[in-house]
Amino acid sequence: MRYNWKAGPDDLPDPRSCRRDLCQVYPENYYSLSLVVHAYEFCFFDSNKWLMKILVIEDEPGMKRVIKKFLLDENYIVEEAETYQAGLDKIVSYEYDCILLDIMLPDGSGLGLLQELKNLGKADSVIIISARDSLDDKVKGLDLGADDYLTKPFHLAELNARIKSVLRRRKTESRHLVELENVKMNIGERLVWVDNEIINMNRKEFDILVFLIVNKNRIASKSAIAENIWGDYIDQANDFDFIYSQIKNLRKKLRDSRARIDINVIYGMGYKLIVK
């Protein structure tokens, strides 16, 4: 395997095949070598075709191998980890467009990694992939900031659709400021201030607040909030307890910080953001 890096543009190899070859032939030096391919990709692709980097944290070898091969064939950049500690080392050191996270790892819980992401202030998108189908696990994962929850077994086509949905939401986030009364939000940086004091919010609290501000003085039903914030996942939900939990925490944070906006509960209908 040799590539003529001095060739003309029409003779250059597709960087996606380069990356796969590097992964297979030089696995121990893959990350260092892939930096070279990163630079090459920047010249090869325009901004609309930029390869997305995905981290797969999965301890089952067969499942991890199938997912990785499928994602590589879909032209994603794929890195992997099979333990809690290996996953932690990755998320501390690098940035990812999306993380596929199994919550049952041999040396810890994937929910703990979600908490670490939150503590680090990372904005990596996360899709939980787990054989556990309990509502409690789904609520905990979403409360900690996961973007989606996919129960095993699943079709790879569905996994790809979920990833694309998450990446679309990530891509459409713009870096503009939204202000209402004494509340200011930076959409791109996912920051909230009340009277210039930063208010800590998890991913879902932030997304719900943006949705309610955009629809201020309108009644937003629980199903509308769920559909806009959680996307396809909402079809699997038995009830909307997780929305109630997020709204309850969000209202408390707004009131504790003396925000001049509030969320009213419209019983039997949903929620409405109002200016005090």
N, C-alpha and C positions, 0 to 999 in steps of 0.2 A: 504494500500500500504506500504509494508515493504521490504527493500532490505538487504540481508546479505552481508555487505561489507567485511566480513572476509572469505567469501567463496573462494573456489579454482577457478582458471581461467575458467574452463569449466562451473562453476555454476553461474558466474557473469552475471547480466542482461545486455542487449544491452543498452548502454548509451543514445541512441536516444530515447528509450521509457522512460528512467529515466527523461530526460529533458522535454519530453512532459507531463509526470505525474506531475513534479514539477510545470510546468507552469499552469496546471489546478488546482492543489490542493493548491499551495502556491503562488498565483500571486503577492501578495504584497512583498514577500521575494524572488522572483524568481531569481533576479540577484545575490544576495548573495549566495543562494543555488547552482546556476549554476556554481559558481567558484569551488565547490567541484566536480561537474560532469566534469568540464574542466580537472581537474587533472586525474580523472578516464579515460576520453576519451584518454588522452595522452598515458596511458598504454594499452588501449583497441585497438586503431587503429595504424597502421603504418603510415608513413608520407604521403603516397599516398592516404589515406582514411580520412585524417583530415577533420572534419566538417567545412564548411565555414559559417561565420556569416553575416547575411543580415539584414539591417535595412529597414523597410517599412514605408515611410512617406506618409500617405494617409488619407484624412479626411472623405472619404465616408465609413461608417461602413461596409456595405455589401461587397464592393470591398476589403477592407482591410482584412476582415474575410476570404474571399475566397482565396486571395493570400497567407495569412499566413498559412492556412490549407494545401494548395497545397505545399508550400515550406517545411513545416514540414514533410509532407509525402515523399518529395524528400530528406529528411535527412539533410536539412540545419538548422542551428541555426537561429532563427528569433526573432528580436525585433521590436517594432512598436512605431510610434508616429503619432498623428493626427492633430497637429498644428505646426506652424512655430516655436514657442518658445520651444515646447517639442522636436522637431527635432533638434533645435540648441543645447539644453542641451545635447542631445545624442552625436552629432558629436563632440562637444567640449570635452566631457568626455571620449569617447570610440573610439576604432578603429573598422572598419568594412571592410570585404572583398568586399562588394557591397552594395550600397544604391539605393533603388527604390524610386524615388522622384516625387511626384505630384507637379506641379508648381502652381496649384490653391489651396492655403490653406486659411483657414478663417481669419488668422491674419497676413498674409504676403505672399510674392511670393517665390516659391521654387527656383527661380533664385537667390534670395537673399541668400538662404542657400548655393547655389553653390559658390557664391562670398565669403561667410564666409569660406567655405572649402579651397578656393584658398588663402585667407588671412592667414589662419592658417597653410598653407603649408602641408595640409593633402593629402595623396595619395590614399584615398578611391575611388574605382571605383563607378561611378554613372550612372544609367540608368533612364532617365526621362520617366515617364508614365503619359500621359496627354490626355485629351479629345480635347485639342487645337491642330489643325493640320496645323497651319500657318507656312510658311517657316521662318518668322521672329523669332518665338519662337524657332524653331529648330536651327537656326543659332546662336541666343543668347546663348542657352544652350550649344551647342558645343564649341562656343567661350570661354565660362566660364570653359570648361574642362570636360563636360559630355562625357561619353564614347559611349552612344547610346541614341536613342529617340524612344519610342514605343507609338504609338497613340492608345487610347482607341476607341472602344472595341478591345481586342486582345485575342487570344487563349492562355491558360496557357502553353501549350506545346511550343509556340513560345517564351513566356517570359522565360521559362526555358532554351531554346536554346540560347537566348541572354545572359542570366546570365552566362551560361557555356562558351560562347565565350569570354566574358569579363574576367572571371576567368582564362581561358587558357592564354590569353594575359598577365595577371598579373603574372601567374606562370612562364611563359617563360622569364620574364625579369631577366636578370642576373646582378650581382653586379660588372661588369667589367668596365674599363675605355675605352672610345673611344677618340682618339686624332687626330686632323688634323690641321696642321699649329699651330696657337696660340689658337685654340679652343679645350677645353677638356670637355667631357661629362661623368658623372657617371650614367649609365643606371639604376642601382638599386635604387639609391637615387634620380634620376630625377633632377640632378643638371647640370648646364652649366657654364663654366668659359671661359672668354676671357682674356688672359694675367693675369690669376689668380684672376680676378675680377668676382664675381658671376653675371650672367645675369638672370633676372627674365623672365621666360617663362611659358605660360599656358600649360596644358597637351597636347593639339593638336599641338601647335607650337613645343614642344619638340619632339613629335612623328614624325612629318614631317621632322624635322632636322635630326633625326636618320635615317629615311628612305632615305633621300637625300644623307647623308654622305655614307651610305652603297652602294648607287648607284651613287657615284660621277662620274662626267664626262659622265654620261648617261642621256638621255632625259627621264624624268618621266612624263607620261601623267597625266592629272587631274584625270582620272578614275582610274589609277593605284594607285595614292596617296590615293584617297578616299577609294578604296577597301582595301588597307593595313591598313589604319588608322581607318576608321569607320566601316569596316566589312559589315554586312548585311544591315545596315541602308541605304547605298548608293542606294539600289534599290528603295527607296521611294523618293529620291531627284528629284526635277524638273530641277535643274541646279547645277552648281558647284560654286555658288557665295561664299559659306562659305569657300571653299578652297582658293579662291582669297583673301578673307579677312585675313585668317591665314598667307598666304604666304607674303602678303603685310606687316603685322605687324612683321613677322619674318625677312624679309629683312631689315626693318628699325632698328630693334634691333641689327642685325649683323653689319650694317654700323655705327650706333651710337657708338658701342663699339669698332670700328676699327678692327673687325675680318678680318683675311686675307683669308676669304672665302666669296663667294657671290652666290646668286641664280639668274641665268639668265632666262629671259622669252624667250622661243622659241615659237614665235607666231604661233598659229594653231596646236601646238604639245604638249607643256607642259612646264616643268621647268628642269633646269640642274644646279647642284651645281658645282661650279668651284673654283679653287685656284687662287687668284689674283697674 
